[in-house]
Amino acid sequence: MAVKYELIKTCAQTGARLGRLHTPHGVIDTPTFMPVGTQASVKGMSPEELKTLGAQIILSNTYHLFLRPGHELVKEAGGLHRFMNWDRPILTDSGGFQVFSLSEMRKITEEGVQFRSHINGDKLSLTPESATQVQNALGADIIMAFDECPPYPAEYEYVKQSTERTSRWAERCLKAHSRSHDQALFGIVQGGMHADLRKQSALDLTSLDFPGYAMGGLSVGEPKHFMYEMLEETIPYLPGNKPRYLMGVGSPDALIEGSIRGVDMFDCVLPTRIARNGTLMTSQGRMVVRNAKYTNDFGPMDPECSCYACRNYSRAYIRHLIKADEMFGLRLTTIHNLHFLVNLMVQVREAIREDRLGTFREEFFEKYGMADN
Ligand SMILES: Nc1ccc2nc(N)nc(O)c2c1
C-alpha cells in the first residue's frame, strides 16, 4: 500500500487520535500540520530549515505548477521531490479550489473547469482526468481528487448539485489515477454547511474506498462553529482506519478543535502569510512585531519558544529588519510561525498520548487568548 494509516490510540478525554501515516518518503506522526509550499517552495524557507523546525510533510499546488513551470518540466527534473530537494512526504492539492480563488473567466461544466491563467491570461482547463495526470507527473506521495469548493454562502440547491458532481468527478479521478506510481489519491468530502449533503458526500466517497479522506468546502469564510459542526456531521461517516484531512486550516485554536474532533492532517497558508507582514503567533497570543512598542525590546519574540529566530534575535532587531524591508526579517518571522504550529502539534500529540487533550485545550486558550487568531 502506497500510503497506510496506523491508528496508535484514541484520547480518553476527547475524540482525538494519535496515528502514524506511512508513505514512500517517510512516516508522519498525526495529528500533523503541513506547511504550504504552493509553487514548490515554502516561501523563504530551505528544506534544511523546514526539517530543523520539524516539518514532516509539505503541500504544493497543482494549479500553480501546471501553469508554471508546467508538470512536464517537473517530471523531466525527476519529480517534485527532486526538483525542490525535499526528500520527505509531499501532498499536492488538485487545483479546483485554486482555480476559483485565483483565475478569472472560469466556467464549470460536467467535464471540468475552463479558466484563464492568472499569470498570462491563457485559456486553460482542468478536468478530473487531467488534474490527476498532472499530479501523477508531479509525483507527490498524496494527491487530491479534483473537486469544486462551493462558494460560501451558497444556495442549498447549488451546493447539492456541486457536491453530487464532485462525487462523480472523484470516481473519474480514481479511474484516471495511474497505479504505476506509489501515490495515494485522497477523496474530498464536500456538502457546504448542510449536514445531509455532508453525509451523502461522505457515503458516496467512502463507497469508492479511497486510502484517505479530506474535508473540503470549509474554512471558506464561514463562522468557525459551522466548521466544527460540519466536522461532527462528517467524521462519523469516514472509516476509522483512514486519515482525515481538514483542508485550509489553520489557526492554533482550529488545529486544537479539529484534532479534538478526530482530524489527522491540516494545512494552511496563515502562518507563512501573516509572517510576511510581521504578525507572529506566540504563547501569549498574536503579536505584531513591527509595532513601535518593540523598538527597544531586546528580548526574544516569544520567551517560551526554542526556534532559531527566538534563540538568536531580538524583537528590536526583527522589527528593524521588517521596517528596513530586509528579507532576513521575514525569514525569521516565517521560521518562528511555522515552528510555533509544528510545535503546537507536538504538544497536541503528547496530550493525546496522555489522555489530556481537553485539559490542554483549556490551558492553551487561557494563555493564547481565545478565538479567531
Ligand atoms: N479551504 C479549502 C482549502 C483548500 C481546498 N482544496 C480543495 N481541493 N478543495 C477544497 O474544498 C478546499 C478548501
The ligand as a Tripos MOL2 file, in Angstrom:
@<TRIPOS>MOLECULE
LIG
   13    14     1     0     0
SMALL
NO_CHARGES

@<TRIPOS>ATOM
      1 N1        -10.4450   25.7120    2.4520 N.pl3     1 LIG1
      2 C1        -10.0420   24.8890    1.4310 C.ar      1 LIG1
      3 C2         -8.6730   24.8350    1.0890 C.ar      1 LIG1
      4 C3         -8.2400   24.0030    0.0680 C.ar      1 LIG1
      5 C4         -9.1650   23.2280   -0.6480 C.ar      1 LIG1
      6 N2         -8.7500   22.4140   -1.6750 N.ar      1 LIG1
      7 C5         -9.6510   21.6910   -2.3590 C.ar      1 LIG1
      8 N3         -9.2230   20.8880   -3.3750 N.pl3     1 LIG1
      9 N4        -10.9740   21.6950   -2.0680 N.ar      1 LIG1
     10 C6        -11.4410   22.4830   -1.0640 C.ar      1 LIG1
     11 O1        -12.7480   22.4760   -0.8180 O.3       1 LIG1
     12 C7        -10.5420   23.2840   -0.3080 C.ar      1 LIG1
     13 C8        -10.9730   24.1110    0.7430 C.ar      1 LIG1
@<TRIPOS>BOND
     1     1     2 1
     2     2     3 ar
     3     2    13 ar
     4     3     4 ar
     5     4     5 ar
     6     5     6 ar
     7     5    12 ar
     8     6     7 ar
     9     7     8 1
    10     7     9 ar
    11     9    10 ar
    12    10    11 1
    13    10    12 ar
    14    12    13 ar
@<TRIPOS>SUBSTRUCTURE
     1 LIG1         1 GROUP 0 **** ****
